[in-house]
Amino acid sequence: MAVSTSGFIRFNGKNYEGDCETTSDILGPFYRPNSPLRNNLVIKDMPGQLVELTGTIRHDDCKTPYKKAKVELWHCSNDGVYDNSSEEYRYRGTVFCDDQGKYSFKTILPPPYDAGGFMRPAHFHMMITAEGYQSLVTQLYFAGDKHIEKDTWASTARAKKRILEVQNLKDGSKKVAFDVNMTAKLSVEPASIGKLTGMYIDEKDQGKKFEFFKKDNSLWVRNQVYGFDLEYVDNNKFQPRDMTESEIGYSFEILASGMVKLTYAYRNEGKIQRGVAIKK
């Protein structure tokens, strides 16, 4: 056994391969699909420190480039605001890797911002979609940010390799490098996800509704902007990605009548909300 810069090397019975999975992170509430195909997100006359984000997308052997992987990037503006509705899709963009698996974006470094009583460190959001692998949703943080140590997500051990050094270039701009190694995780057959999608109405509160839909063969739950992606846990239970509270999640039961029952538990303003809803 040997150690490389990207992780451990193990023998799988035939050859040595890397144990170098890129870790995921919360999607956040501000994801919007269908961002424009572009790698330059800089907006003329808008303030912000220019930065180039570059990297390589690889297969799960940690060395073979993944051609034409889809990479989506989004982040807040220099004043901490996300563009959630305009047709300009400010600071949002999509690229496809070249034949060497390389991608790049030109944009600005986002600042930390107040997320409703607590400060989130500066971060990029990314989603990488590559056929044969589960879509990777992650966040990139920046070394030296004082808000990282108190952030629920950035301070975890899983986030260490995603706290990146910001390089200073001669022209006054900056550069950040981030390579991604895809991984295949336990997932649900797409046809089964289709049975769970739809609108669910709470049995006791008709005004409380949950809408589930399918995107990239994953189950999502709708929010005010677009939605959250969910990871399959087991026994018909799904959780928000990287959820550490085991009691939080959405459990489905297909009834003899053909209806689908949802048992849910989510955290709202510090309290766990529980209930049962039926698909209509």
C-alpha positions as CSV (number, residue, x, y, z in Angstrom):
1,M,0.0,0.0,0.0
2,A,1.3,3.4,-0.9
3,V,0.0,7.0,-0.4
4,S,-0.3,9.5,-3.2
5,T,-1.2,13.2,-3.1
6,S,-4.8,12.4,-4.0
7,G,-5.4,9.6,-1.5
8,F,-4.7,5.9,-0.9
9,I,-3.8,3.4,-3.6
10,R,-5.3,0.0,-3.2
11,F,-5.1,-3.3,-5.0
12,N,-8.5,-4.5,-6.3
13,G,-7.4,-8.0,-7.3
14,K,-6.4,-7.0,-10.8
15,N,-4.6,-3.7,-10.6
16,Y,-3.9,-0.8,-8.3
17,E,-6.5,2.0,-8.2
18,G,-6.9,5.3,-6.4
19,D,-9.2,5.9,-3.4
20,C,-9.6,9.5,-4.2
21,E,-13.3,10.3,-4.3
22,T,-14.2,14.0,-4.4
23,T,-16.5,14.7,-1.5
24,S,-19.9,16.2,-2.0
25,D,-21.6,19.1,-0.1
26,I,-25.0,20.6,0.3
27,L,-26.7,21.9,-2.8
28,G,-27.9,25.0,-1.1
29,P,-31.2,26.7,-1.8
30,F,-30.1,28.7,-4.8
31,Y,-29.5,26.2,-7.6
32,R,-31.0,27.0,-11.0
33,P,-30.9,24.6,-13.9
34,N,-30.2,25.5,-17.5
35,S,-27.6,28.2,-16.8
36,P,-26.0,29.5,-20.1
37,L,-23.3,27.7,-21.8
38,R,-20.3,30.0,-21.1
39,N,-17.1,30.0,-19.1
40,N,-16.8,33.8,-18.6
41,L,-19.1,34.9,-15.8
42,V,-17.5,38.4,-15.4
43,I,-20.0,41.2,-15.6
44,K,-18.8,44.5,-17.0
45,D,-18.5,47.4,-14.5
46,M,-19.4,45.1,-11.5
47,P,-17.0,45.0,-8.6
48,G,-15.1,41.9,-7.6
49,Q,-11.7,40.3,-7.5
50,L,-11.1,38.5,-10.8
51,V,-10.3,34.8,-10.5
52,E,-9.9,31.8,-12.9
53,L,-11.2,28.4,-11.7
54,T,-9.6,25.5,-13.5
55,G,-9.4,21.8,-13.1
56,T,-9.7,18.3,-14.5
57,I,-12.6,15.8,-14.3
58,R,-11.5,12.2,-14.0
59,H,-13.1,8.7,-13.9
60,D,-13.1,6.8,-10.6
61,D,-9.7,5.4,-11.3
62,C,-8.4,8.9,-10.5
63,K,-6.3,9.2,-13.6
64,T,-8.4,8.8,-16.8
65,P,-9.8,12.1,-18.0
66,Y,-13.6,12.2,-18.4
67,K,-14.4,13.7,-21.8
68,K,-17.3,16.1,-22.1
69,A,-18.4,16.0,-18.5
70,K,-20.9,18.8,-17.7
71,V,-19.8,21.3,-15.1
72,E,-22.1,23.9,-13.7
73,L,-20.8,26.8,-11.5
74,W,-22.8,29.3,-9.5
75,H,-22.0,31.8,-6.7
76,C,-23.2,35.1,-5.2
77,S,-22.3,38.5,-6.4
78,N,-19.7,40.8,-4.7
79,D,-22.5,42.0,-2.3
80,G,-23.5,38.5,-1.3
81,V,-26.7,38.2,-3.5
82,Y,-27.6,35.3,-5.8
83,D,-29.4,35.9,-9.0
84,N,-32.4,33.6,-8.5
85,S,-34.8,34.9,-11.2
86,S,-33.3,37.1,-13.9
87,E,-32.8,35.9,-17.5
88,E,-29.2,37.0,-17.2
89,Y,-28.3,34.2,-14.8
90,R,-25.6,36.4,-13.3
91,Y,-22.6,34.5,-11.9
92,R,-24.0,31.2,-13.2
93,G,-22.6,29.2,-16.1
94,T,-22.2,25.7,-17.7
95,V,-19.2,24.2,-19.6
96,F,-18.3,20.8,-21.0
97,C,-14.8,19.4,-20.4
98,D,-12.5,19.0,-23.4
99,D,-11.0,15.7,-24.4
100,Q,-8.4,15.9,-21.6
101,G,-11.2,16.4,-19.0
102,K,-10.2,20.0,-18.5
103,Y,-12.6,22.9,-17.6
104,S,-12.2,26.5,-16.7
105,F,-14.3,29.5,-15.6
106,K,-13.4,33.2,-15.4
107,T,-15.4,35.0,-12.7
108,I,-14.9,36.9,-9.4
109,L,-14.2,35.6,-5.9
110,P,-17.5,35.7,-3.9
111,P,-17.5,37.1,-0.4
112,P,-18.7,35.5,2.8
113,Y,-22.3,36.5,3.6
114,D,-24.9,36.5,6.4
115,A,-27.1,33.4,5.9
116,G,-29.8,34.5,8.4
117,G,-28.0,34.7,11.7
118,F,-24.8,33.0,10.8
119,M,-21.9,33.8,8.4
120,R,-21.2,31.4,5.5
121,P,-17.6,31.5,4.3
122,A,-16.9,32.5,0.7
123,H,-17.6,29.6,-1.6
124,F,-18.3,28.4,-5.1
125,H,-21.1,25.9,-5.9
126,M,-20.5,23.2,-8.5
127,M,-22.5,20.4,-10.0
128,I,-20.7,17.8,-12.2
129,T,-22.8,15.5,-14.4
130,A,-21.1,12.6,-16.1
131,E,-22.8,9.5,-17.6
132,G,-22.1,6.4,-15.5
133,Y,-21.7,8.3,-12.3
134,Q,-23.9,9.9,-9.7
135,S,-24.0,13.6,-10.2
136,L,-21.6,15.4,-7.9
137,V,-22.8,18.5,-6.0
138,T,-20.1,20.2,-4.0
139,Q,-18.8,23.5,-2.7
140,L,-15.3,25.0,-2.8
141,Y,-13.9,27.1,0.0
142,F,-10.8,29.3,0.2
143,A,-7.8,29.0,2.6
144,G,-7.6,31.7,5.2
145,D,-11.3,32.4,5.4
146,K,-12.0,33.0,9.1
147,H,-15.6,31.8,8.8
148,I,-14.7,28.3,7.8
149,E,-14.0,27.0,11.3
150,K,-17.6,27.9,12.5
151,D,-19.4,26.8,9.4
152,T,-21.4,23.5,9.7
153,W,-20.3,22.2,6.3
154,A,-16.9,23.8,5.6
155,S,-15.4,22.7,8.9
156,T,-16.0,19.0,8.4
157,A,-13.2,16.5,7.7
158,R,-14.9,15.7,4.3
159,A,-14.4,19.4,3.3
160,K,-10.6,19.6,3.9
161,K,-9.6,18.9,0.3
162,R,-12.1,21.5,-0.9
163,I,-10.5,24.3,1.0
164,L,-8.3,25.7,-1.8
165,E,-5.3,28.0,-2.0
166,V,-5.8,31.1,-4.0
167,Q,-2.8,31.8,-6.3
168,N,-1.8,35.4,-7.1
169,L,-1.0,35.9,-10.8
170,K,1.3,38.6,-12.3
171,D,-1.6,40.5,-13.9
172,G,-3.2,41.1,-10.5
173,S,-5.9,38.4,-11.0
174,K,-6.1,35.1,-9.0
175,K,-6.3,31.4,-9.8
176,V,-7.9,28.5,-8.1
177,A,-7.4,24.8,-9.1
178,F,-9.8,22.0,-8.3
179,D,-9.7,18.5,-9.8
180,V,-12.7,16.1,-9.5
181,N,-12.7,12.4,-9.3
182,M,-16.1,10.9,-10.0
183,T,-17.6,8.0,-8.1
184,A,-20.5,5.6,-8.5
185,K,-22.7,5.5,-5.4
186,L,-25.8,3.6,-4.5
187,S,-28.7,5.0,-6.5
188,V,-32.3,4.2,-7.3
189,E,-33.4,2.8,-10.6
190,P,-34.8,5.8,-12.6
191,A,-38.2,4.1,-13.2
192,S,-38.6,3.7,-9.4
193,I,-37.9,7.4,-8.8
194,G,-40.7,8.1,-11.3
195,K,-43.2,6.4,-9.0
196,L,-42.3,8.7,-6.2
197,T,-42.5,12.0,-8.0
198,G,-45.5,14.2,-7.7
199,M,-47.4,16.4,-5.2
200,Y,-47.9,15.3,-1.7
201,I,-50.4,17.0,0.7
202,D,-50.1,16.7,4.5
203,E,-52.9,14.7,6.1
204,K,-53.5,17.2,8.9
205,D,-52.6,20.5,7.1
206,Q,-53.9,20.7,3.6
207,G,-51.8,23.9,3.1
208,K,-48.6,22.0,3.6
209,K,-47.4,20.5,0.3
210,F,-44.3,18.7,-1.0
211,E,-43.4,18.4,-4.6
212,F,-40.9,15.7,-5.7
213,F,-39.4,15.5,-9.2
214,K,-36.7,13.7,-11.1
215,K,-33.6,15.4,-12.5
216,D,-30.5,13.6,-13.9
217,N,-32.0,10.3,-12.5
218,S,-32.0,11.7,-9.0
219,L,-35.0,12.6,-6.7
220,W,-35.4,16.2,-5.9
221,V,-37.8,18.2,-3.7
222,R,-39.1,21.5,-4.9
223,N,-38.2,24.8,-3.0
224,Q,-38.9,28.5,-3.8
225,V,-36.0,28.8,-6.3
226,Y,-35.8,25.3,-7.8
227,G,-35.2,22.4,-5.5
228,F,-32.9,20.2,-3.4
229,D,-31.4,17.0,-4.6
230,L,-31.8,13.9,-2.3
231,E,-29.5,10.9,-1.7
232,Y,-31.0,7.4,-1.3
233,V,-30.2,6.0,2.1
234,D,-32.0,2.7,2.3
235,N,-35.5,1.2,2.9
236,N,-37.2,3.8,0.7
237,K,-35.7,6.7,2.6
238,F,-34.0,9.7,1.0
239,Q,-32.1,12.5,2.7
240,P,-30.7,15.9,1.7
241,R,-27.2,15.3,0.4
242,D,-24.6,14.9,3.2
243,M,-27.2,15.1,5.9
244,T,-25.7,14.1,9.3
245,E,-28.9,13.9,11.3
246,S,-30.3,10.4,10.8
247,E,-33.8,11.3,11.8
248,I,-34.1,13.9,9.0
249,G,-35.4,12.7,5.7
250,Y,-38.3,11.5,3.5
251,S,-39.6,7.9,3.6
252,F,-42.0,6.6,1.0
253,E,-44.5,3.7,1.3
254,I,-46.4,2.4,-1.7
255,L,-49.8,1.4,-0.3
256,A,-52.0,-1.5,-1.4
257,S,-54.3,0.9,-3.1
258,G,-51.5,2.2,-5.3
259,M,-51.3,5.5,-3.4
260,V,-47.9,6.6,-2.1
261,K,-47.5,7.7,1.6
262,L,-44.7,10.1,2.6
263,T,-43.4,10.3,6.1
264,Y,-41.2,13.3,6.5
265,A,-39.0,15.0,9.1
266,Y,-37.1,18.2,8.4
267,R,-35.6,21.0,10.4
268,N,-37.3,24.4,10.4
269,E,-36.1,27.3,12.6
270,G,-34.2,24.9,14.8
271,K,-37.1,22.5,15.3
272,I,-37.8,19.2,13.6
273,Q,-41.1,19.2,11.8
274,R,-42.7,15.7,11.3
275,G,-45.8,14.5,9.5
276,V,-47.4,12.3,7.0
277,A,-48.5,13.3,3.5
278,I,-50.3,11.5,0.6
279,K,-49.5,11.7,-3.1
280,K,-52.4,13.2,-5.0
